[in-house]
Amino acid sequence: MALSIVETEKGVLFKAIIQPRSSGNMICGIHADALKIKLTAPPVDGAANILCVKFLASVLGIPASHIEIIKGHGRRNKKIFIHSVTREYLESIISAFAKSSK
């Protein structure tokens, strides 16, 4: 199944499934219609959310200030908005990242 991405004039919104306390930070692919991300941080005091934003910023090559967790701060399932990014850019980076991790 494909990642469900909603593009607006200001950026893109998509679902993510976060797996905290993993052995490494990585994008694992698409599960259902969400991007699965493994992170080393524990789900304590927002540490996994902070690392999620920093990790995505690093992968996408954008400032962390452009990434916002809209929904799911205390859950594994999140909705993430990325300002000033197009659907095509997000898809191309995720595709390239997935190919390089195989």
VENJOSUL-V230644 format. One record per helix or strand. SS is the DSSP state (~ for helix, > for strand). FROM is the first residue (numbers start at 1). TO is the last residue. If there is no record, write none. Layout:
ss->SS from->FROM to->TO
ss->SS from->FROM to->TO
This chain:
ss->> from->5 to->7
ss->> from->11 to->19
ss->> from->26 to->31
ss->> from->34 to->38
ss->~ from->47 to->60
ss->~ from->64 to->66
ss->> from->67 to->71
ss->> from->77 to->83
ss->~ from->87 to->100
